[in-house]
Amino acid sequence: MTGGTSRRPKYETIADFLRAAIDAGEYQPGDRLPGENPLAAEHGVAVMTARQALNALKSEGLVESRRGAGFFVRSFRPIRRRSIARLSREQWGAGASIFSADDNRPLTAENEVLGAVVPPEAVAAVLGVGPGDRVFARSRRHIVDGRPVLLSTSYLPYDLVVGSAITQSDTGPGGIYARLAELGSGPTRFREELRVRMPSSDDSVGLHLSSSTPVIKICRTAYTEDGQAVEVNEMTLDSLAYVLEYDFEA
């Protein structure tokens, strides 16, 4: 090995091995993982190294420890994000939340109304506002089964939504899109861009993730019939908590 090149820690290699086994279904939700001693013997490492590997998976939210019993695959059922059905007018137009199209478990939404802000440059360009102009922003964190799964910030034209229920913590039945429709600017088309990256420090804190757990970044833009962008929503999803489903006609 050349000077200045460091080897990957052994515990990360063991964590990768266990993670791959879980992904392949060799260990199902609720199954007990091999203990520290068997892992140490199998991989030829110290017991402390095997313990580090198990704790790494625990910090990712993939496994949980039970006092005196060992480490078990978490029984959290991934959220199946039905990316097309959830945005249909039939969904929010009927007063249902778009999340209810994904999952029937109770959702806790921690809302923070941010108010008027100067948006990121890319968002300003999509919404058609000038440098330094303000938009209305609102953020939220979704929690399912006690687990934070999503961080989201929506940006909307300030003059369009000021004084409406969109600026309140509770936007009412059907959420933002139903309120935009009442304002005469209901969305008729959506565009989503997806990418995967490692979490920022804010992502790790907000979603209780380790720095080695990827997140899914989704940026959605809502357009009216005349092509006006009325919302840009930047979302960060825990990649271990979601399955993204797309179902559409050929």
Phi, psi and omega in degrees: 000134183286155179299143178089353179259123182257143178281153178291137179303142183297326182296328178292323177296318178293319177299320177299319180299314180290321179299317179296323179293322177293315180298327181279355178087008178292331174238121182267163176308130182094346180287148177274134176277161175303145181284177183299316183295311177299321179295318180298318180292319182295322186257002176065043181231173176288155179302323179299324179293318177297322179295322177299320180296315180294320179292330176296318178292326177295318181293336176280349183085009183276329179228167176226151178257146177236127187306124177076000184241338179113202183249136184231147175295130182297144183268010179300125179274123182303146177279127178268102184278104183275087198297339179262311183300325186294336183259005182290149178299328179299332181283292184285335178293336178269005177089007179272151175284150180291334179295329182295343174284341182270319194203148180258009177281152177300137179247130171258120180250111176273107185262143173225108178281115186275332181084203184285126180221159169274118188282166171304153185304317182295322179292317179302320181295319181291319181279352176075032177255153183279169178303128180085350178288151183265152169231172177263131181237144175218139182239161179201157175234129180263135180234127180232130182052038179077006184246123174294128185238340186208138170244140186212139172228125178257138176241130182226152178303126186298312184296334181285319190255350183300133181086355181263173179294344179297335180273001179264159179299315177258112183277353178092177183304134179085350174067204186303318186290324176295322179290323176298321178297321178295334178273003180082014181230041180294140180289141175240352180210144178232151175226128179237136173246134182238142170209161181240135177209171176284154187286148169283173178297324178294321177299314182299318180290313184293327183253004180057048183249154169281164182291350182261002180263118180294156172240157175257123178259124178237127174245116182249136174242132178256132183240145173278176182300328180271010174088008179281130175282123183245354175201139166239122184242116178259119185240147174235119183249139170293115186295337180278349185259353188232147162241126180266119184246133177234120182231111183210162182289149177284000000 
